[in-house]
Structures are given as C-alpha cells and as structure tokens.
Amino acid sequence: MAEDSSFDGSEKEEIASSGNGFGDLASMDSIESRWVTQDEDDDSVNGADDDDDDDDDEFYGTGLESEDEEVSEHRLLIRTGRRVDSFDVEALEVPGASRIDYEDLTVGRRVLLAFQTLGVVFGDVGTSPLYTFSVMFSKSPVKEKEDVIGALSLVLYTLLLIPLIKYVLVVLWANDDGEGGTFALYSLISRHAKISLIPNQLRSDTRISSFRLKVPCPELERSLNLKEKLENSLVLKKMLLVLVLAGTAMVIADGVVTPAMSVMSAVGGLKVGVDAVEQDQVVMISVAFLVILFSLQKYGTSKMGLVVGPALLLWFCCLAGIGIHNLLKYDRSVYRAFNPIHIYYFFQRNSINAWYALGGCILCATGSEALFADLCYFSVRSVQLTFVCLVLPCLMLGYMGQAAYLMENHADASQAFFSSVPGAAFWPVLFIANVAALIASRTMTTATFSCIKQSTALGCFPRLKIIHTSRKFMGQIYIPVLNWFLLAVCLVVVCSISSINEIGNAYGMAELGVMMTTTILVTLIMLLIWQINIVIVTAFLIVFLGVELIFFSSVIASVGDGSWIILVFAVIMFGIMYVWNYGSKIRYETEVEQKMSMDLMRELGSNLGTIRAPGIGLLYNELVKGVPAIFGHFLTTLPAIHSMVIFVCIKYVPVPVVPQNERFLFRRVCTKSYHLFRCIARYGYKDVRKENHQVFEQLLIESLEKFIRREAQERSLESDGRNDSDSEEDFSGSTLVMGPNGSMYSMGVPLLSEYRDLNKPITELNTSSNHTSHHPFDTSSESSVSEAEQSLERELSFIHKAKEIGVVYLLGHGDIRARKDSWFVKKLVINYFYAFLRKNCRRGTANLSVPQSHLMKVDMTYMV
C-alpha cells in the first residue's frame, strides 16, 4: 500500500489583508477567471490526453497526463477558467468538502471555545514560570537588583516577540485547514509545488493552474519562479525534506523532554515545602507521575476535557494572583523592565554569563510550537483571543511577581517560583502546579502523536497502529507503541539528567530546532502561497531566524552538560525517518521501472494467458499509473486469476480530509473484454482508515458501477455529437473524466477560450445540441443507443455476479535488496535498516480488518 503521495492542488489561496495583515488568508474564488502560466512552446495548452507512455494507450477517458513534460524556459501569463482534474482534486475545492465555519459563531460560543483552548493548546506555555528564572539564574547568578530587572526584561520581550508576534499573529494563519505543525506546513507547500521525492504525481500535480488575481503582479511572478526552482532542483527538494525531518525529530524530542521538565519542576516544589526532601526523592516521585501520565494517555484529551479546562484556568489565575501579591508586597519598580535598555545593561554587566542565560530565557517561550501543533479544531481567532486576553497577561504578571520577590531575596533564585508563593497558599498552589504540569506534558505528547500521523501519511515514518480516542475530534489520537517508547526515553532522561538546569538546556535545544524549522517553512509559504511583499518576508526571516539562532548558539554551547542525550535521540529519529523515506522512494522508482508493458498485456489477450476464475480480485499496489510487475508475478504463480481485477492504489494526498463521496477515482485498463480497472482511493492525513472490509468493498463497487454508467453515457454522447460542428468546435480534443460525485467533466477546454461553467456536468452542457442535432426518426441512432444499453447492462450484470461469488485481496509484498556491486552504505541502509523497519511496521490491510480467508499474498524481491 502506498505510504506517500504528494500532490499539487489547482486552487490558489489569496491574501486578504485584515487588521493584523494576516486575516482571512484562505479565502477562495472558484468562479472568476484566473491568470496561469503557459509554456510558449507547449502545443497542447489544454493539457489534454497526450501521453508519451505506452502504458496509457488503452485508457479511455481518464484525463491522465504525461509526467514527462519538459519545463519551458519562457512562460506567458494567460487567463483561464476553472480547471477540473480527474485524479487529484484538492479537498479544498471538492464539492462537499468538510470545513469548519467559525464565522457564524455567537459571542457566547466564541468565549466558550476560547475557554476550551486553555486545556488543549496552552498547557505547555502556561507552565514555563515554574522553571524559567531558576534556569536563567543558575547560569547567570543574581549579584544585584539590576540583574533581576535585566533578566525580566529579556523574558518579557521574548514572550512578546516569539509566542505573541511570531506564532499567535503570524504562524497560526499558516495552518493547513485547521491543522498545525511541521508536516502541516510541508503539506501546504507540497500542494502548491511538486516537492515530493517519491515520483507518484500526475502531470496535473506539477502546475499552479489558477490564482485569484485580477492582474499579473511582481508577487505572482516571484511565486511562479520559486515554484519552478523548487520543482526542478533535486538539491532544493532534498534540503527541504531534510529540514522538515529535522524539525519533526525535534518535535518528537520535545515530546520526551517536556514531560520530564514540567513534572520534575512541579515536584521539585516539595524541596521548598519540606526541608527533608532530597533530589533523589524528587526523581522517584517524578518517575511515578510520568508512568501514570503515559498510562492515562490512551483515554484521550476529550474524555478529560471537563477537568483540563478548569484546571488550567485555575492555574493561570494563581499565576496572576501570586504576581499581583508579590508586586504589592515587595517591589513595584520591576515595571522598569518594559524598557528594553535594561537588556543591554544586563549583557554589559554579565557578559558571557548573560549569553549563557539566554538558554534559560527561551524556556519562557516553550509551548509556542505546541500552541501551533495543537490548533486542531479551534479557530485561529479563539486561540488569539485566549492568548492575548488571558494567557499573556497572566504569564507577565507571574514573571513580574517572581522578579519583585527576587529583588529582595537573591538567595532563592534556584527555586524562584515556589519560593515566591505566599506561605498560606503554598500547598494548594503546589497541587495545582503538578496538575498543570501533567496537562502540559499531555498536550505535547498529543502534538507528537499528531505530527507522527501526518508524517506517516506523507511517507516519512513507518506505519504504526493509531487509535482515535474521540468520535467528535479526529485530531485526538493515541499511538500505543510510540507512547511507551516516549515513556521509556523520558525515564532515561529523568534518571540520567537529574538536574533541572541540564534538562532545561535540552528542552531549549528541542524547542529552538522546531522554531527555526517553522520560521523557514512559513517564509516559503509567504513567498509561494500568500505572495506577500518581499520586504515583509525578508524582515520576518531576518528578525525571527536571527533571534532564534542567537538563542540556539547559547544552548548548543552547553550541550556537554548532559543535554547531548536529547540531541542523540533526535538524530536517531531523523535517521529512522530519512531511511524510511529513502527506501520508499527507491522501491517506488523500481516498481515504476519494472511495470508491465501494454504490449505484453495485448499479447496475453483478454484471458491474460491463464484461466479467469469467477470473482473479484483487489490487487493492492502503489503505482498511480501502469500495471505493476507484481501482477505478472501473480499470473505466473497462481493457476488462475479472477474474472475481474481492480488495481487499488491507496494514495495519501497532502490535505487534511478527503470527503467520503470523493474517495474513489476509476479508469479502465485495456479494453472492456479484459475487465481490468484501476482505482485510486484517496485519503487525507487526518482521515480515519479503520473501515470494515465489507463497507470498503461496497463503496468501491458502487463507485465502479457509477463510473461505468457515466462512461457509457459519455460514449453515447460522443457518438451522437460527432456530426455536430458546433460541438466539435467547443470540445475539440477534449478528454472526458470522472470527477467529483461521479460527474463527468471535459479536460479539453482551451485556456484562451471564454470562461465556461465547468461545475456543470458535460451531459447538461450538451443537452441542447444533442436534441437539435438528430432527427427523432433516426433509426441508426436508436439502434446504436440500444446496443450501448445492452452492453452496459451486460457489464453491470457481470460485476454483480462477480461480487456475489466473492472478493479476494491480492497482496503483493515487494521487498528491495541492494545489488552486490552497490556501495557498502547503500547495502547497510537498504538490506538492514530499511528491511528492519518494513518488517516491523504495521501492514496496510490491518486497517480494513480483512479475514485471512480473503487474503492471498505473493512476495517479490526487487534488486536496486
């Protein structure tokens, strides 16, 4: 089954500026005419069916386009109507695509939604006051009051710059239809440029075919140039993939270090309340809490929603309350920290120690990436409202209260938060802090699960068992193997790095790795998709990447203190993902090279050189075009083959959800007598693939029957309209395809022709001409129609009989082995690492719960 697919959507999103400059970034218009690029030397501007591949000569009405189109040096901007593609209709433009509309929500509902985001989105960033000052002052000890003011100023401006300006006001708008995270950004880019290294895209995937732009502009031309460079440069594709995999590895590392840091910081408060408690006891208690935390992960966030939201609200109220109390009791002069000049004074006094302290300062922004990754089904506005009106003020008050306390109690800097808590409130606050820490850990672990699922769907991580913990929210998932793996690594980190300061350095390293990846990917989205002015894009990249590199230089300088463990873990995860993607790419390319030729299929005849036994065979393969070589292996291995064979390709498209009525796309392989079909079953990276095999079969057969009826109808219309000159002029060279909801569309509308509403099926567009072009007593037409109807009924009856006899799943397990003359590294990667991952990953048929009696497997090894 296919592990990966990349696909270039044909609709373009436009920037619609709002108050903050990034509002309503996903507005679309599928009706207006658009500007597209055309190669000057491209004779077939309409992208009709002009395949160079012999494997596609026998296909009827598929709209399949050649993948071998050369990139022209010269391009023109021309106006075109809406384009409809047979195999890859982007989910955002598909009729009936599910989208969540937040615009019609009442004020009360918006407030409730904002309240719900507390437990799901802000758990991680909300617990940062537990450890930020403690780690900062362990690297740059407090010598005088001005050191506290300088450190506070650093924290306040880091909060304003990274979580607020970068993430809340900018990055949140780069979500992929509500999905956030590293791979959601990569998915968004891959819909607008062919950047996947696995060559399973169709010709229609390689262009940005439509934009909602009135006139050409410099931003559009720059976007097209960038798209062309990304698509034509293998080096840039690999660099982008490496960047995304590195960022994802850091997200997984973040999923390990966040629970360790949050829980140990919260439990560490016992040393303030009870003098007899030592660090070893804190570690033991933290280990027990972590085991409980990961054991409860399988119940899902939605089942604990009633507890999570109020608990986090209470925690933020505690932060604000303690902060106000300390400001009134100790020193109000900490307000001076809002003057950034104190940052300069801090570095001037402490020099190298101040630079090391940056590694602790960045901890105040931890959780920013989780804020984006956990966006899920919450609207951007609700997250912005909650952060600006509640989370940010409470965090600032909490930090200012700690600073006010430290102005008079320099010696308590190692436990700044718990030391600043008033005595009467200590134990309740300790309890609430531990609950908040567990929630924060749970939030980051859930974000890690979501990122792994996205990477799996895009072919960059081995398949694992995924359990959906909520019927209401598809984003709430649980991955058992990964959960226990993260727990094991987390316990290793806690037991081997018992110091909060060292864990904090590892925490900052993981966070900054993800932040820098996000900055670069969002910059690409600004250039390629949003098409923002180059000055704004440059300023965004220089400011945020520059700041993050400065912070990263601080944490990487302290890598020798024990935080190297998390770096090694991230490198291992990166290696797993890269090996899987590399092996998948090699295997797919080999299958494409060794696919069966159509000449051989014609020589075999309709019986395929063997006996055709009654029934339907579903042959799973990863090719989006051509007959897989494994089919020839079936023909030579089995004594007979089914009377009807359907090549099923499970294709993941880089969109969150593909509606059920848009799941299957069909075309015929060879002539009618062969009874061979190709089916592409499309899934988004958020789709639940836990269908019963009987339901899957029923949906597939119904879609196949609809395709055959539409095909027969269009054949009849073509036959009836051959003598109609007007019809020939309008649809010359058109290709008829089965599109959304079973409707038939024309792929042959010239780009320079006037706009025609292609939302209507061609049967509707041709109705008038068909009625006028034939005499009501034309007996030849009546006889041909009758013959076509009889042929249709015979084929449908054939399908019904085959379905009644039974459906068998033909699984071709294709392994790859490196040739003997290959390099040693290639042999090591392919024969051992990739083979181990493939052997231990989850089989694709497990999602369909197919009984063993309906399975037939054949193994085949490719030498690469």
Summary of the structure (lengths in Angstrom):
residues: 864
radius of gyration: 30.1
end to end distance: 19.4
largest distance: 104.3
contacts: 3026
relative contact order: 0.14
helix: 59%
strand: 10%
